[in-house]
C-alpha cells in the first residue's frame, strides 16, 4: 500500500494510520440493497460500497477496496461515520468533505462533528493530486445511494 501521508501533522497521521491498520466496516453484508464501485484510473485506487438503506437511514455499510493510505483511511472513516445516519446527514457530511478538500474550507465545530475522524484529512487540500484519493469513497457512497433513486 502506498502511503501518501507524509504531509500530515503527527496527530492526523496517527488517525489516518489507525484507520489503515484497523479499517472499519469492511465485512461484506449479504442483504445490501445498493452497491457502487469507483476506481481512479490515474493511480489504480478502487473503492466498493455495499449499503443497506432502511427508512432513509444507512442501517449497514461495507466499504472495501485497494489503494493508498489516504484512500483506505478515508473509506474507513466514511463507513464508520455514516452507519446509522439519515440520507440528509450523509449528504451533508459529503458536502463538508468536498468543501474542505477542494476549497480548503476549514470546518467549524458543527461541521467537524459531521465528518468525525475525517477532519484529520484536512491538510490533503494542499495537495491537489491527493484530493481525489480522499474523496473516492465518498463519491462511491453517493453513487450507491443514487442507485436507489435517492
Helices and strands as residue ranges (DSSP letters): H 10-21, E 34-39, E 46-54, E 57-66, H 69-82, H 87-102, H 109-115, G 116-126, H 128-146
